[in-house]
Amino acid sequence: MKVRVINKSAFELPKYETPLSAGMDVRANITESITLGPLERAMVPTGLFVELPAGYELQVRPRSGLAAKHGITVLNSPGTVDADYRGELRTILVNLSNEPFEIKPGERIAQYVVAKHERVEWEQVEELSETQRGEGGFGSTGKK
């Protein structure tokens, strides 16, 4: 599938790092480093503008290495870019660690996954069908 993109950044387009990757790594389009202190957040520009086909979204997800090693994650994870949005793609990063973290120009900061989605039409009813789980919610299926 082809997606139209304008790249006003100083860096390459997001790309898949391995042949079976679901997400493409996206880079910070900044000229100077940004230091995120503990619990600080920043909207990091990418310099990218996209035109997604109708019925698709671009999901913004954390990079597992940044999350595991440094506590850096995407604050509204996964973020959603709708098909009718035409502004610059920016990523809301947050530092959940106890140490400052430096985001360098061109650093891979997040992943993009393009996903098909459906639109629903609500059908308001008075009751729902029965299931084995029923109303069991958080943790109701146990630990094992």
OpenMM code with the backbone's topology and positions (N, CA, C; nanometers):
from openmm import Vec3, app, unit

residues = "MET LYS VAL ARG VAL ILE ASN LYS SER ALA PHE GLU LEU PRO LYS TYR GLU THR PRO LEU SER ALA GLY MET ASP VAL ARG ALA ASN ILE THR GLU SER ILE THR LEU GLY PRO LEU GLU ARG ALA MET VAL PRO THR GLY LEU PHE VAL GLU LEU PRO ALA GLY TYR GLU LEU GLN VAL ARG PRO ARG SER GLY LEU ALA ALA LYS HIS GLY ILE THR VAL LEU ASN SER PRO GLY THR VAL ASP ALA ASP TYR ARG GLY GLU LEU ARG THR ILE LEU VAL ASN LEU SER ASN GLU PRO PHE GLU ILE LYS PRO GLY GLU ARG ILE ALA GLN TYR VAL VAL ALA LYS HIS GLU ARG VAL GLU TRP GLU GLN VAL GLU GLU LEU SER GLU THR GLN ARG GLY GLU GLY GLY PHE GLY SER THR GLY LYS LYS".split()
positions = [
    Vec3(0.0851, -0.1167, 0.0000),
    Vec3(0.0000, 0.0000, 0.0000),
    Vec3(0.0901, 0.1235, 0.0000),
    Vec3(0.0580, 0.2194, -0.0804),
    Vec3(0.1328, 0.3448, -0.0851),
    Vec3(0.0592, 0.4503, -0.0024),
    Vec3(0.1377, 0.5275, 0.0749),
    Vec3(0.0841, 0.6375, 0.1542),
    Vec3(0.1612, 0.7628, 0.1140),
    Vec3(0.0871, 0.8668, 0.0803),
    Vec3(0.1507, 0.9930, 0.0414),
    Vec3(0.2104, 1.0597, 0.1640),
    Vec3(0.3350, 1.1110, 0.1491),
    Vec3(0.4044, 1.1723, 0.2612),
    Vec3(0.4883, 1.2894, 0.2116),
    Vec3(0.4892, 1.3959, 0.2911),
    Vec3(0.5805, 1.5080, 0.2692),
    Vec3(0.6833, 1.5003, 0.3808),
    Vec3(0.8108, 1.5024, 0.3444),
    Vec3(0.9184, 1.4957, 0.4421),
    Vec3(0.9917, 1.6292, 0.4454),
    Vec3(0.9600, 1.7112, 0.5466),
    Vec3(1.0284, 1.8392, 0.5653),
    Vec3(1.1382, 1.8273, 0.6703),
    Vec3(1.1693, 1.7046, 0.7092),
    Vec3(1.2725, 1.6844, 0.8105),
    Vec3(1.4096, 1.6761, 0.7446),
    Vec3(1.5109, 1.6759, 0.8269),
    Vec3(1.6489, 1.6607, 0.7800),
    Vec3(1.6885, 1.5133, 0.7749),
    Vec3(1.5916, 1.4245, 0.7989),
    Vec3(1.6233, 1.2829, 0.8146),
    Vec3(1.5403, 1.1971, 0.7189),
    Vec3(1.5772, 1.0694, 0.7108),
    Vec3(1.5089, 0.9770, 0.6210),
    Vec3(1.3661, 0.9499, 0.6690),
    Vec3(1.2854, 0.8991, 0.5783),
    Vec3(1.1492, 0.8595, 0.6122),
    Vec3(1.1509, 0.7441, 0.7117),
    Vec3(1.0429, 0.7298, 0.7898),
    Vec3(1.0341, 0.6125, 0.8773),
    Vec3(1.0491, 0.4861, 0.7931),
    Vec3(1.1146, 0.3857, 0.8528),
    Vec3(1.1332, 0.2619, 0.7780),
    Vec3(1.1266, 0.1430, 0.8713),
    Vec3(1.0974, 0.0278, 0.8112),
    Vec3(1.0975, -0.0984, 0.8838),
    Vec3(1.2423, -0.1407, 0.9029),
    Vec3(1.2799, -0.1748, 1.0244),
    Vec3(1.4189, -0.2102, 1.0540),
    Vec3(1.4511, -0.3562, 1.0246),
    Vec3(1.3479, -0.4422, 1.0196),
    Vec3(1.3679, -0.5828, 0.9829),
    Vec3(1.2585, -0.6220, 0.8840),
    Vec3(1.2786, -0.7298, 0.8095),
    Vec3(1.1792, -0.7692, 0.7084),
    Vec3(1.0390, -0.7985, 0.7632),
    Vec3(1.0262, -0.8392, 0.8879),
    Vec3(0.8947, -0.8736, 0.9435),
    Vec3(0.8448, -0.7743, 1.0477),
    Vec3(0.9080, -0.6583, 1.0563),
    Vec3(0.8635, -0.5558, 1.1513),
    Vec3(0.7238, -0.5066, 1.1165),
    Vec3(0.6406, -0.4870, 1.2187),
    Vec3(0.5083, -0.4278, 1.1992),
    Vec3(0.5158, -0.2762, 1.2030),
    Vec3(0.6117, -0.2239, 1.2799),
    Vec3(0.6248, -0.0798, 1.2976),
    Vec3(0.7476, -0.0243, 1.2290),
    Vec3(0.7347, 0.1005, 1.1872),
    Vec3(0.8457, 0.1740, 1.1257),
    Vec3(0.8993, 0.2727, 1.2286),
    Vec3(1.0294, 0.2780, 1.2432),
    Vec3(1.0889, 0.3736, 1.3365),
    Vec3(1.0872, 0.5138, 1.2777),
    Vec3(1.0459, 0.6113, 1.3602),
    Vec3(1.0401, 0.7515, 1.3193),
    Vec3(1.1420, 0.8301, 1.4006),
    Vec3(1.1981, 0.9335, 1.3390),
    Vec3(1.3080, 1.0092, 1.3994),
    Vec3(1.2634, 1.1477, 1.4462),
    Vec3(1.3323, 1.1965, 1.5492),
    Vec3(1.3085, 1.3314, 1.6018),
    Vec3(1.3667, 1.4329, 1.5048),
    Vec3(1.2827, 1.5227, 1.4554),
    Vec3(1.3303, 1.6286, 1.3656),
    Vec3(1.3584, 1.7537, 1.4490),
    Vec3(1.4720, 1.7498, 1.5168),
    Vec3(1.5140, 1.8619, 1.6013),
    Vec3(1.6575, 1.8983, 1.5643),
    Vec3(1.6933, 2.0238, 1.5856),
    Vec3(1.8299, 2.0682, 1.5552),
    Vec3(1.9189, 2.0671, 1.6783),
    Vec3(1.8574, 2.0708, 1.7963),
    Vec3(1.9313, 2.0636, 1.9224),
    Vec3(1.8666, 1.9582, 2.0103),
    Vec3(1.9457, 1.8961, 2.0940),
    Vec3(1.8939, 1.7932, 2.1840),
    Vec3(1.7880, 1.8505, 2.2775),
    Vec3(1.6974, 1.7643, 2.3185),
    Vec3(1.5954, 1.7957, 2.4186),
    Vec3(1.6223, 1.7038, 2.5370),
    Vec3(1.6330, 1.7619, 2.6564),
    Vec3(1.6501, 1.6794, 2.7755),
    Vec3(1.5175, 1.6719, 2.8490),
    Vec3(1.4710, 1.5483, 2.8671),
    Vec3(1.3479, 1.5237, 2.9430),
    Vec3(1.3873, 1.4811, 3.0834),
    Vec3(1.3493, 1.5610, 3.1819),
    Vec3(1.3717, 1.5231, 3.3203),
    Vec3(1.2700, 1.4191, 3.3628),
    Vec3(1.2863, 1.3595, 3.4803),
    Vec3(1.1891, 1.2634, 3.5302),
    Vec3(1.0476, 1.3220, 3.5295),
    Vec3(0.9551, 1.2479, 3.4739),
    Vec3(0.8134, 1.2816, 3.4612),
    Vec3(0.7853, 1.4002, 3.3687),
    Vec3(0.8855, 1.4495, 3.2981),
    Vec3(0.8619, 1.5563, 3.2004),
    Vec3(0.8169, 1.4962, 3.0687),
    Vec3(0.7452, 1.5770, 2.9917),
    Vec3(0.6983, 1.5337, 2.8601),
    Vec3(0.7281, 1.6437, 2.7596),
    Vec3(0.7326, 1.6029, 2.6327),
    Vec3(0.7562, 1.6993, 2.5251),
    Vec3(0.6902, 1.6482, 2.3980),
    Vec3(0.6430, 1.7439, 2.3183),
    Vec3(0.5914, 1.7102, 2.1855),
    Vec3(0.7083, 1.7243, 2.0888),
    Vec3(0.7527, 1.6130, 2.0361),
    Vec3(0.8719, 1.6102, 1.9522),
    Vec3(0.8296, 1.6099, 1.8050),
    Vec3(0.8740, 1.7091, 1.7281),
    Vec3(0.8370, 1.7158, 1.5868),
    Vec3(0.9086, 1.6086, 1.5043),
    Vec3(0.8436, 1.5689, 1.3940),
    Vec3(0.9044, 1.4718, 1.3029),
    Vec3(0.9320, 1.5310, 1.1654),
    Vec3(0.8672, 1.6433, 1.1328),
    Vec3(0.8827, 1.7012, 0.9991),
    Vec3(0.8053, 1.6259, 0.8922),
    Vec3(0.7178, 1.5352, 0.9342),
    Vec3(0.6413, 1.4527, 0.8404),
    Vec3(0.4950, 1.4942, 0.8362),
    Vec3(0.4383, 1.4879, 0.7175),
    Vec3(0.2966, 1.5158, 0.6917),
    Vec3(0.2464, 1.4016, 0.6052),
    Vec3(0.1330, 1.3411, 0.6401),
    Vec3(0.0864, 1.2236, 0.5656),
    Vec3(-0.0566, 1.2401, 0.5169),
    Vec3(-0.0882, 1.1623, 0.4158),
    Vec3(-0.2240, 1.1509, 0.3628),
    Vec3(-0.2593, 1.0032, 0.3613),
    Vec3(-0.3273, 0.9607, 0.4675),
    Vec3(-0.3669, 0.8206, 0.4798),
    Vec3(-0.4937, 0.7939, 0.4009),
    Vec3(-0.5087, 0.6732, 0.3466),
    Vec3(-0.6338, 0.6384, 0.2797),
    Vec3(-0.7484, 0.6293, 0.3810),
    Vec3(-0.8694, 0.6543, 0.3365),
    Vec3(-0.9873, 0.6381, 0.4213),
    Vec3(-0.9905, 0.4954, 0.4744),
    Vec3(-1.0279, 0.4801, 0.6019),
    Vec3(-1.0356, 0.3482, 0.6626),
    Vec3(-0.9053, 0.3035, 0.7268),
    Vec3(-0.8047, 0.3924, 0.7301),
    Vec3(-0.6762, 0.3605, 0.7917),
    Vec3(-0.6403, 0.4661, 0.8951),
    Vec3(-0.5609, 0.4256, 0.9918),
    Vec3(-0.5053, 0.5165, 1.0913),
    Vec3(-0.3564, 0.4888, 1.1003),
    Vec3(-0.2828, 0.5872, 1.1495),
    Vec3(-0.1419, 0.5686, 1.1803),
    Vec3(-0.1321, 0.5653, 1.3318),
    Vec3(-0.0875, 0.4534, 1.3872),
    Vec3(-0.0721, 0.4397, 1.5313),
    Vec3(0.0702, 0.4772, 1.5697),
    Vec3(0.0843, 0.5583, 1.6741),
    Vec3(0.2146, 0.5998, 1.7263),
    Vec3(0.2389, 0.5197, 1.8536),
    Vec3(0.3436, 0.4391, 1.8510),
    Vec3(0.3717, 0.3493, 1.9627),
    Vec3(0.5126, 0.3715, 2.0163),
    Vec3(0.5352, 0.3343, 2.1435),
    Vec3(0.6699, 0.3467, 2.1995),
    Vec3(0.7671, 0.2497, 2.1321),
    Vec3(0.8942, 0.2836, 2.1372),
    Vec3(0.9996, 0.1893, 2.0996),
    Vec3(1.0339, 0.1095, 2.2245),
    Vec3(1.0345, -0.0215, 2.2120),
    Vec3(1.0539, -0.1068, 2.3291),
    Vec3(1.1894, -0.0841, 2.3954),
    Vec3(1.2938, -0.0600, 2.3180),
    Vec3(1.4257, -0.0366, 2.3754),
    Vec3(1.4306, 0.0891, 2.4605),
    Vec3(1.3717, 0.1982, 2.4106),
    Vec3(1.3679, 0.3221, 2.4890),
    Vec3(1.2867, 0.3038, 2.6164),
    Vec3(1.1770, 0.2289, 2.6061),
    Vec3(1.0927, 0.2066, 2.7235),
    Vec3(1.1633, 0.1201, 2.8272),
    Vec3(1.2211, 0.0083, 2.7834),
    Vec3(1.2833, -0.0857, 2.8766),
    Vec3(1.4120, -0.0305, 2.9374),
    Vec3(1.4946, 0.0346, 2.8564),
    Vec3(1.6257, 0.0793, 2.9038),
    Vec3(1.6233, 0.2164, 2.9712),
    Vec3(1.5286, 0.3036, 2.9286),
    Vec3(1.5333, 0.4421, 2.9756),
    Vec3(1.4009, 0.4955, 3.0311),
    Vec3(1.2931, 0.4165, 3.0255),
    Vec3(1.1643, 0.4627, 3.0763),
    Vec3(1.0983, 0.5683, 2.9889),
    Vec3(1.1361, 0.5754, 2.8610),
    Vec3(1.0791, 0.6735, 2.7685),
    Vec3(0.9661, 0.6066, 2.6922),
    Vec3(0.8483, 0.6680, 2.6948),
    Vec3(0.7335, 0.6082, 2.6273),
    Vec3(0.6501, 0.7164, 2.5600),
    Vec3(0.5570, 0.6730, 2.4782),
    Vec3(0.4617, 0.7631, 2.4137),
    Vec3(0.3473, 0.7828, 2.5124),
    Vec3(0.3205, 0.9075, 2.5471),
    Vec3(0.2270, 0.9366, 2.6554),
    Vec3(0.0850, 0.8889, 2.6260),
    Vec3(0.0355, 0.9121, 2.5076),
    Vec3(-0.1012, 0.8704, 2.4740),
    Vec3(-0.0982, 0.7430, 2.3916),
    Vec3(-0.0279, 0.6450, 2.4389),
    Vec3(0.0014, 0.5245, 2.3616),
    Vec3(-0.1155, 0.4279, 2.3573),
    Vec3(-0.1510, 0.3777, 2.2392),
    Vec3(-0.0983, 0.4289, 2.1124),
    Vec3(-0.1700, 0.5560, 2.0708),
    Vec3(-0.0938, 0.6487, 2.0202),
    Vec3(-0.1539, 0.7691, 1.9620),
    Vec3(-0.2153, 0.7332, 1.8274),
    Vec3(-0.3151, 0.8065, 1.7881),
    Vec3(-0.3821, 0.7825, 1.6604),
    Vec3(-0.3753, 0.9064, 1.5733),
    Vec3(-0.3326, 0.8871, 1.4490),
    Vec3(-0.3403, 0.9918, 1.3476),
    Vec3(-0.4515, 0.9502, 1.2524),
    Vec3(-0.5543, 1.0332, 1.2421),
    Vec3(-0.6687, 1.0039, 1.1567),
    Vec3(-0.6393, 1.0358, 1.0105),
    Vec3(-0.7145, 0.9726, 0.9215),
    Vec3(-0.6919, 0.9876, 0.7777),
    Vec3(-0.7158, 1.1298, 0.7280),
    Vec3(-0.7917, 1.2102, 0.8019),
    Vec3(-0.8183, 1.3465, 0.7550),
    Vec3(-0.7241, 1.4504, 0.8156),
    Vec3(-0.6270, 1.4090, 0.8956),
    Vec3(-0.5313, 1.5022, 0.9551),
    Vec3(-0.4200, 1.5330, 0.8553),
    Vec3(-0.3863, 1.6607, 0.8400),
    Vec3(-0.2828, 1.7010, 0.7447),
    Vec3(-0.1689, 1.7805, 0.8082),
    Vec3(-0.1714, 1.7975, 0.9386),
    Vec3(-0.0652, 1.8723, 1.0050),
    Vec3(0.0590, 1.7883, 1.0250),
    Vec3(0.1619, 1.8523, 1.0821),
    Vec3(0.2863, 1.7805, 1.1094),
    Vec3(0.2634, 1.6729, 1.2157),
    Vec3(0.3223, 1.5576, 1.1954),
    Vec3(0.3164, 1.4506, 1.2942),
    Vec3(0.4157, 1.4818, 1.4056),
    Vec3(0.3653, 1.4855, 1.5273),
    Vec3(0.4492, 1.5072, 1.6445),
    Vec3(0.4221, 1.3948, 1.7430),
    Vec3(0.5208, 1.3642, 1.8243),
    Vec3(0.5107, 1.2529, 1.9179),
    Vec3(0.5237, 1.3056, 2.0599),
    Vec3(0.4266, 1.2705, 2.1455),
    Vec3(0.4313, 1.3115, 2.2850),
    Vec3(0.5109, 1.2066, 2.3619),
    Vec3(0.6338, 1.2419, 2.3989),
    Vec3(0.7182, 1.1518, 2.4772),
    Vec3(0.7158, 1.1935, 2.6234),
    Vec3(0.7256, 1.0943, 2.7122),
    Vec3(0.7328, 1.1196, 2.8554),
    Vec3(0.8452, 1.0342, 2.9132),
    Vec3(0.9130, 1.0894, 3.0120),
    Vec3(1.0204, 1.0193, 3.0805),
    Vec3(0.9653, 0.9656, 3.2126),
    Vec3(0.9468, 0.8352, 3.2201),
    Vec3(0.8937, 0.7732, 3.3419),
    Vec3(1.0035, 0.7217, 3.4337),
    Vec3(1.1282, 0.7541, 3.4020),
    Vec3(1.2400, 0.7093, 3.4854),
    Vec3(1.2739, 0.8153, 3.5897),
    Vec3(1.3744, 0.7859, 3.6697),
    Vec3(1.4225, 0.8802, 3.7702),
    Vec3(1.5430, 0.9591, 3.7217),
    Vec3(1.5841, 0.9379, 3.5975),
    Vec3(1.7032, 1.0020, 3.5419),
    Vec3(1.6659, 1.0887, 3.4220),
    Vec3(1.7347, 1.2005, 3.4002),
    Vec3(1.7128, 1.2789, 3.2780),
    Vec3(1.7490, 1.1955, 3.1553),
    Vec3(1.6805, 1.2220, 3.0444),
    Vec3(1.7084, 1.1519, 2.9184),
    Vec3(1.7229, 1.2543, 2.8071),
    Vec3(1.8263, 1.2389, 2.7273),
    Vec3(1.8531, 1.3317, 2.6173),
    Vec3(1.8046, 1.2727, 2.4851),
    Vec3(1.7156, 1.3470, 2.4189),
    Vec3(1.6702, 1.3106, 2.2845),
    Vec3(1.7582, 1.3875, 2.1869),
    Vec3(1.8280, 1.3146, 2.1028),
    Vec3(1.9224, 1.3774, 2.0095),
    Vec3(1.8586, 1.3962, 1.8723),
    Vec3(1.9053, 1.4944, 1.7956),
    Vec3(1.8546, 1.5122, 1.6591),
    Vec3(1.8677, 1.3831, 1.5787),
    Vec3(1.7593, 1.3448, 1.5122),
    Vec3(1.7596, 1.2256, 1.4285),
    Vec3(1.7430, 1.0952, 1.5029),
    Vec3(1.7294, 1.1010, 1.6355),
    Vec3(1.7130, 0.9779, 1.7135),
    Vec3(1.5785, 0.9129, 1.6830),
    Vec3(1.5789, 0.7809, 1.6798),
    Vec3(1.4541, 0.7063, 1.6605),
    Vec3(1.3754, 0.7114, 1.7910),
    Vec3(1.2574, 0.7738, 1.7871),
    Vec3(1.1836, 0.8039, 1.9104),
    Vec3(1.0552, 0.7250, 1.9285),
    Vec3(1.0016, 0.6686, 1.8208),
    Vec3(0.8733, 0.5978, 1.8297),
    Vec3(0.8590, 0.5078, 1.7083),
    Vec3(0.7498, 0.4335, 1.7066),
    Vec3(0.7168, 0.3486, 1.5920),
    Vec3(0.5833, 0.3915, 1.5338),
    Vec3(0.5717, 0.3792, 1.4038),
    Vec3(0.4449, 0.4016, 1.3344),
    Vec3(0.3946, 0.2683, 1.2810),
    Vec3(0.2686, 0.2396, 1.3084),
    Vec3(0.2009, 0.1234, 1.2519),
    Vec3(0.0775, 0.1753, 1.1790),
    Vec3(0.0668, 0.1454, 1.0514),
    Vec3(-0.0518, 0.1831, 0.9748),
    Vec3(-0.1490, 0.0664, 0.9829),
    Vec3(-0.2713, 0.0944, 1.0288),
    Vec3(-0.3675, -0.0122, 1.0537),
    Vec3(-0.5041, 0.0224, 0.9952),
    Vec3(-0.5682, -0.0795, 0.9416),
    Vec3(-0.7057, -0.0650, 0.8920),
    Vec3(-0.7993, -0.0637, 1.0134),
    Vec3(-0.9042, 0.0126, 1.0037),
    Vec3(-1.0022, 0.0138, 1.1122),
    Vec3(-1.1426, 0.0169, 1.0522),
    Vec3(-1.2374, -0.0177, 1.1336),
    Vec3(-1.3781, -0.0167, 1.0934),
    Vec3(-1.4498, 0.0975, 1.1629),
    Vec3(-1.5563, 0.1449, 1.1021),
    Vec3(-1.6455, 0.2407, 1.1671),
    Vec3(-1.7710, 0.1637, 1.2060),
    Vec3(-1.8208, 0.1916, 1.3242),
    Vec3(-1.9375, 0.1185, 1.3723),
    Vec3(-2.0602, 0.2081, 1.3739),
    Vec3(-2.1726, 0.1436, 1.3729),
    Vec3(-2.3004, 0.2106, 1.3943),
    Vec3(-2.3588, 0.1468, 1.5190),
    Vec3(-2.3781, 0.2257, 1.6244),
    Vec3(-2.4287, 0.1718, 1.7505),
    Vec3(-2.5718, 0.1227, 1.7341),
    Vec3(-2.5996, 0.0068, 1.7894),
    Vec3(-2.7351, -0.0467, 1.7960),
    Vec3(-2.7720, -0.0533, 1.9436),
    Vec3(-2.8526, 0.0421, 1.9879),
    Vec3(-2.8881, 0.0494, 2.1289),
    Vec3(-2.9890, -0.0593, 2.1618),
    Vec3(-2.9576, -0.1390, 2.2666),
    Vec3(-3.0434, -0.2502, 2.3087),
    Vec3(-3.0635, -0.2432, 2.4594),
    Vec3(-3.1492, -0.3277, 2.5118),
    Vec3(-3.1761, -0.3320, 2.6554),
    Vec3(-3.0929, -0.4380, 2.7273),
    Vec3(-3.0432, -0.5394, 2.6545),
    Vec3(-2.9595, -0.6423, 2.7166),
    Vec3(-2.8633, -0.6987, 2.6137),
    Vec3(-2.7559, -0.7606, 2.6651),
    Vec3(-2.6526, -0.8205, 2.5805),
    Vec3(-2.6573, -0.9719, 2.5950),
    Vec3(-2.5995, -1.0435, 2.4997),
    Vec3(-2.5970, -1.1898, 2.5068),
    Vec3(-2.5101, -1.2350, 2.6235),
    Vec3(-2.5385, -1.3539, 2.6762),
    Vec3(-2.4641, -1.4102, 2.7887),
    Vec3(-2.3330, -1.4706, 2.7390),
    Vec3(-2.2280, -1.4618, 2.8240),
    Vec3(-2.1005, -1.5282, 2.7961),
    Vec3(-2.0520, -1.5950, 2.9243),
    Vec3(-1.9544, -1.6837, 2.9128),
    Vec3(-1.8992, -1.7494, 3.0308),
    Vec3(-1.8344, -1.6476, 3.1239),
    Vec3(-1.7690, -1.5488, 3.0686),
    Vec3(-1.6998, -1.4479, 3.1498),
    Vec3(-1.7980, -1.3517, 3.2164),
    Vec3(-1.9039, -1.3178, 3.1468),
    Vec3(-2.0021, -1.2263, 3.2034),
    Vec3(-1.9446, -1.0892, 3.2309),
    Vec3(-1.9652, -1.0394, 3.3530),
    Vec3(-1.9186, -0.9063, 3.3908),
    Vec3(-1.7798, -0.9075, 3.4547),
    Vec3(-1.7116, -1.0225, 3.4518),
    Vec3(-1.5773, -1.0317, 3.5113),
    Vec3(-1.4814, -0.9377, 3.4393),
    Vec3(-1.4217, -0.8470, 3.5115),
    Vec3(-1.3342, -0.7465, 3.4519),
    Vec3(-1.1888, -0.7670, 3.4876),
    Vec3(-1.1237, -0.6591, 3.5239),
    Vec3(-0.9792, -0.6575, 3.5487),
    Vec3(-0.9383, -0.7690, 3.6453),
    Vec3(-0.8522, -0.8591, 3.5964),
    Vec3(-0.7992, -0.9656, 3.6802),
    Vec3(-0.8938, -1.0809, 3.7055),
    Vec3(-1.0105, -1.0817, 3.6430),
    Vec3(-1.1107, -1.1834, 3.6736),
    Vec3(-1.0734, -1.3223, 3.6216),
    Vec3(-0.9785, -1.3306, 3.5286),
    Vec3(-0.9431, -1.4629, 3.4749),
    Vec3(-0.8244, -1.5228, 3.5500),
    Vec3(-0.7757, -1.4579, 3.6542),
    Vec3(-0.6686, -1.5131, 3.7371),
    Vec3(-0.5300, -1.4794, 3.6864),
    Vec3(-0.4293, -1.5315, 3.7576),
    Vec3(-0.2901, -1.5046, 3.7258),
    Vec3(-0.2297, -1.6063, 3.6314),
    Vec3(-0.2777, -1.7290, 3.6306),
    Vec3(-0.2129, -1.8364, 3.5545),
    Vec3(-0.2690, -1.8502, 3.4174),
] * unit.nanometer
topology = app.Topology()
chain = topology.addChain("A")
for resn in residues:
    res = topology.addResidue(resn, chain)
    for name in ("N", "CA", "C"):
        topology.addAtom(name, app.Element.getBySymbol(name[0]), res)
